[in-house]
Each structure stands twice: as C-alpha cells, then as structure tokens.
Amino acid sequence: TQQIIPKRPAANIRDREHFSVHVAEDTGNLFISKPVLGRSSGKWSLQFTRRINKPDGSFGGIVVTSLDPGYFTEFYKSVTLGAGSVTSLVGNDGIIRARRTDSSSEIGQDIGQSTLFEKIADSSAGSYIGTSSVDSVSRIYAYRRLKDYPLIVTVGISEESVLSEFKQHSMLMTGLGLAMTALLLLATAALQRTLKAQERVNTAMENSAREALEATRIKSEFISRISHELRTPLTAVRPWWKRYAEGA
C-alpha cells in the first residue's frame, strides 16, 4: 500500500519583513530578520535572506536560510562569565536576536532606546556601565558592531559580581579598622586611668612632702625654744657658780 503524504499548502511570505525589504530596494546586503514565528512550524527562527534579480535587474525573488535562535543562546550558555553575566546578539534595529544569562534565554526584546545605542552612535566598539532594560541588573558592558553584518555583539558582567571581592576586602578592612579603633579606645581609657592614678599618687606624695617639711619646721622651732629656755637660767646661774667656786 502506498502511503499518501498530504501536501502542505504553499506559504505566502509577501507580508514578511525579510521579503518586503528586498522588494523595496536592492541593497546587495544580507538581511537578518527579527525573530519570526513560523506559520507552519510554529517555531521561532531568524531569516537570513538575499535578493535575487532578474536579468534586467528587477526583483526576482529571495534566497532564504532559517536559523534557530537557540543556536546562539546555547553557544552563549557555554561561555562562563560568572553569576549575573549576559551575552547578546542585537540587530541594528534594536531587536534582540539572541540573549543568554546564567539562568535564562530571551529573544525579541526591543532595546533600541537603551544606553547601548547611545554609546554605539559615537563608537562602533567600547564599554560602559549601565542597567539592563530587560532585567534591571546593573552590569559592566563591552560591545562591538559587526563589520559585515547588521548586528551588535554585547557582553555584560554583573557589577555586583565584579565588585564582590572588593566589597569583601572592604568589609574586612572596615572590620579591622573598627577592631583597631576599639583597641585604641580601650588603650586610651586605660592610659587615662593610669594617668589619673599617677596624678593621685603625685598629689599624695606632694602632700606627704609638705607635711614632712612642716613637721621638720615645727621640730626645729621646738628645739630652738627649748634651747633658749635652757640657756636663760644657765646664764643667771653661771656668775654665782663661778664665785662659789673661787671662794671654795
């Protein structure tokens, strides 16, 4: 028994951008479409198309090659740049052809108003720090416009991931600084207590010295008075004693 395979109806792509762009003008360049959802396959794809001209130069059709965007996202998945990193393939029209982070993949977002296109208007390659309009993550980006294709390749590394080591070092130094400050305060307090104790000792020694000087003065005064009191009677007795001794 011969199996009859039903014939698919011919697909009309006249309304597709990758067709109409060549009808309007012969640029001679390869056109890379936005992600397109296939009407027959139901799958997303990128259409690579070139114009075919008739002998008289008029439009004769297009040559189409389809590519699954997953090819790029899977390739980018193999590039390990750390947590929060992102790799993207963006068209000159601002539409993402493929985008891969460490946890997800996306296609089709419009980032034409992002910082990337502000920067690329001044230079075809460079770097900047910005917040993603897709997932709101702050990253350090590097970008380059491809020379022969209407595409821009971007790579972004999470600012938090890049600065994590610095932050850890900063936290360590801050901790050490606080510890040293605490030790310095304790040492200062101990020194102040020692100085106050020394001041009390010095005051006590000064008081003792004054008391000793006062005691010495009082003793000297006492001895002087006693000596005077003793000399006064002896002065009166000495002549009498002398006469008595001579008479004897």
C-alpha positions, 0 to 999 in steps of 0.5 A: 500500500502506498502511503499518501503524504498530504501536501502542505499548502504553499506559504505566502511570505509577501507580508514578511519583513525579510521579503518586503525589504528586498522588494523595496530596494536592492541593497546587495546586503544580507538581511537578518530578520527579527525573530519570526514565528513560523506559520507552519512550524510554529517555531521561532527562527531568524531569516537570513535572506538575499535578493535575487534579480532578474536579468534586467535587474528587477526583483526576482525573488529571495534566497532564504536560510532559517536559523534557530535562535537557540543556536546562539543562546546555547553557544552563549550558555557555554561561555562562563562569565560568572553569576549575573553575566549576559551575552547578546546578539542585537540587530541594528534595529534594536531587536534582540536576536539572541540573549543568554544569562546564567539562568535564562534565554530571551529573544525579541526584546526591543532595546533600541532606546537603551544606553547601548545605542547611545554609546554605539552612535559615537563608537562602533566598539567600547564599554560602559556601565549601565542597567539592563532594560530587560532585567534591571541588573546593573552590569559592566558592558563591552560591545562591538558592531559587526563589520559585515553584518547588521548586528551588535555583539554585547557582553555584560558582567554583573557589577555586583559580581565584579565588585564582590571581592572588593566589597569583601576586602572592604568589609574586612578592612572596615572590620579591622579598622573598627577592631583597631579603633576599639583597641585604641579606645580601650588603650586610651581609657586605660592610659587615662586611668593610669594617668589619673592614678599617677596624678593621685599618687603625685598629689599624695606624695606632694602632700606627704612632702609638705607635711614632712617639711612642716613637721621638720619646721615645727621640730626645729622651732621646738628645739630652738625654744627649748634651747633658749629656755635652757640657756636663760637660767644657765646664764643667771646661774653661771656668775654665782657658780663661778664665785662659789667656786673661787671662794671654795 
